[in-house]
């Protein structure tokens, strides 16, 4: 089904646990406030929007992203786009013996920047170069994960808080990927662990969602470590059940905008010999509650 936004713009809702495609949008042209608000509402309703065939510049991506809020700069600044430091390059491409981007982004399920005091509101990922096979991105609906959580687990996590840390899987990622750089002390200081609710309330819709991930969540605060590990393992497994997940198969010049307050995501993997490059902007959110 679809709902008309204006004569040339429509929302086509996916037959999936989340997501919709915006039809008829060309971000080369100014977007009137009325149409922006309708796109904003579609993002809240469906948690992920796909904008097809967006042949836009990095600056245009930055400008559109900024309409949703301030942008966050990733701690791995060596993978910034030189012309636009707000853009993180996601790529497995090696040039002149060095990676041009973060090649193993999304190896574990996560919500972007959940390890910050103000985690990301949402991320936009714009396809620049796609492999002939692989390269999919999976998204899990954390509202559905909460809504379908068994009663015993709901009781166990209601009111609980969990620690998130950028560093918890970092050494493992470096072991798997020799191109991932060592962090300086200044970078380590920038990503000190934070504590957030296990179940967060979406600040714009009021819906509750699980807010833990295998990548960044280290422990549930205030319970023994073995109980924390067992409980998190159950939450992780439940969150990514097939009925909660949408797989995005990228097409040239796709730009995908997802809500990090509602979803987790995972990189499906790309064969090493096939080139993949995307540009990511990340919008700052609020302190979870």
N, C-alpha and C positions, 0 to 999 in steps of 0.2 A: 504494500500500500504506500501511498505518498501523500504529502500535504504540500500545497502550493504556498510558497513564500511570496513570490511576486510573479509577474508574467513569465520571466525567464529563469527563475530559481525554484527548485523543488527539493524536498527531502524524500529520499527513497530509503525506507527502513529495511534493514537486513532481516532475513529469516534466520536469526542467530540470537544468542543470549545478550547481545549488545551491538551497537553500531548502526550507522546510517551513512548514505552517500548524499552529498550536496551536488545537485545537478544544475548546470547553467551558470556556474560562478567563474569569473575570470578576475583574479586578484591583480591583474595589470591595471584595472580600473578602480577608481575610488568606490568604496563600499559605503552607501548611505547608512546613517545611524539606525534607521528603522530595520534595514536588512541585517545589519550586524546584530541587533538585539534578537532577531529571529534565529540567526545562526547560533548565537549564544544559548538560546532556549533549547534548540535542537541538541546542542552539546550536553546540556544538563539532562535532557530526556533520554538520550541514547548513549552517553558516556564516551563515544568515539565517533568522529566524523571523517569521512574520506572526501578529499577534494581532488578530482581527477585532472590530469593533464595541465598542471599548473607550471607554466614555463616562465617562472618569475626569478628575479635576482635574489641573492641572499638578503640584501637590504629590504626588499619588499616582504620577504618572509619575516624579518625582524620587525618591520613596521606593523604588519598584521598581528603578529604575536603580542606586541606591546599594547594593543587595544584591549587585551584581556588582563593585563597587569604588568608590573615590573618584571624584567628578565633576570634570571640567575646565571651566573658564570660558573661553569664546572671547574672543579679543583685541578683537573688535568689540563692546564692552560697551554701545554705544548701541542694540543690537538684543536686549538681554536682556529677558526678561519682567519688568516691574517687581516683581511679587509674588514671583517665583522667579528670582533671577539665574542659577541653574544652567541655565535654559532659554533657548536661542537661538531667536528667532523667525525662521522661514524664510517669507518672504512677498513678493509683488509688489504688495501693497496700499499705496496712498498715501492718507493721511488728514491733513487740514489742511495740505496742501502738503508733507508729509514721509513717507518710507517708514516703515512700522511694523516692517519686518523686512529681512533680507538677501534681496534679490530675485533675485540671480544666483548663489546658492549652487549648486555642482555644475556649473558651466559646462564645466569640464575634468574628465577622469577623474582620480580621486584616492582616497587613503585618508585619512580625517580625521586632522588634526593630525600627519601624518608629519613635519612640520617641527619637532616638539618633541623634547626629549631622551627623554621617555616618551610616544610616540605613543598614540593612543586604542586601548583594548581593543575597544570597540564603541560604536555610536551607536544611540539609539532615536529614531525620528521618528514623531510622532503627528499624524494628519490632523485639522485643525480646520475648514478650508473648502477645498473642492476645485472645480476648474474643470469645466465641462461637457465640455471636450475638452482633450487634452494633459495635461501634468503627470506623466507616467510617470517612474519612476526605474529606471535600468539598473545591474546589478551584474555584475562580472566575477570569476570564480573564479581567484584567483592561485595556488592549489595546482595546479589543472589547467594553468594557463599554464606553471608550472615543469615539471610532469610531462611535458608534450608539447613542451617546448622542443627544437629541433634540437640534436644533439650538439655542433656547432661553437659554438653560442651558449652552451650549458651550460658548455663549457670556458672560453669567454671571460669569463664572469661569476662563475665559482666563486671564492669568496674576495674578490671585488671589493667596494668600498664606494662609496657615492654620497652627494652632498650634497643636502639638502632645504632649501628656503627658501620661506617664506610670501610673500616679496616678489617672487619671480621673475616672476609673471604679474599682479601687483597693478595696475601701471600700465595694462596692456592691459585688465583688467577695468574699471578706472575710465574708460578711453576708451569702452568699450562701454556702460557704465551710469553716467550722471551722478549717480545717487543713492548710489553706493558712496563712503563718506567717505574723505578723506585721513587718513593715519595720523599721529599725533603722534610725537614722538621717543621718548616713553616706550613707545608701542606698538611702534615699530620695535625698540627695545632688547629688548622682550619676545619677539621672534620672530627672534632671531639664527639664522643657518644652522646645521644640525647634519649629522652624517655617520652613516649607517646602512648595514648590509650590503645589497647588491643582492638577495641571497637570504637571507631570514630564516627562523629555525626557530620554529614556533609553540610558545610556552612551556608549553602545556597538552597538546597532542597530539603534539608532536615532528615534525609534518609541515613540509616546506619549502615556501616560497612566494616568488615574485618580489615585491619590495618597492620598486618604482619607479613613478612616475606622471608623466604629461605636465603636471600642474598644479604639482607641488612639486619634482620632481627636476631639479636644474640641471646636474649633470655627474657622470661617474664619475671618482673621484679617481685621480690617478697616471698617466693616459694623455693623449695630445694631445687638444685640444678637438675637432678634426674627427673623430677616432676615437670619442670619447665621444658626440658628437651622432649619428653613424651607428649606433652600438651601441644607444643609448637608443631611437632611432626604430624599430629592429627589435624591441626588447623591447616597446615600447608597442603596435605593430601586432599582434604575436603575442598579447599579453595579452587583447585585446578582440575576438578572433576570435568569430564568432557562436556557435560551439559551446561557448564559455566563459561566455556571457552569459545572464542571466535578466532579463526586463523586468517590473517590478512595475507593474501598473495599479491605482491606488489606489481603494479603496471608502471610503465615509464611516466615519470613526472608526477606520480601520486604524491600528495601531501596528506598525512594522517595526523589528526589532532585528537589526543585522548586525555581523559580526566584522571590524573594520578590519585585523586581522592576517592575514586570509584573502582579503579582497575589496577591489576598487576599486568606485567607483560614479560615476554621471554623471546629471545632471538631463536628462530628455528634452525639456524646454522647454514653456512655457505661453504661449498667446496673451496679448499685453499687456493686452487688454481684459477678460480673465477673471480673477477673484480666486482666489488660492491662498494658504493659510496653514497652516503646520505648526509643531509645537513639537519642538525637538531637545534631547536630553540626551546628553552625551558622557562615557564612562567612561574613566578613566585606565588605561593599560596598563603594560608593563614596557619597559626598555631593550632594543631588538632585539638579537638575537645570531644 
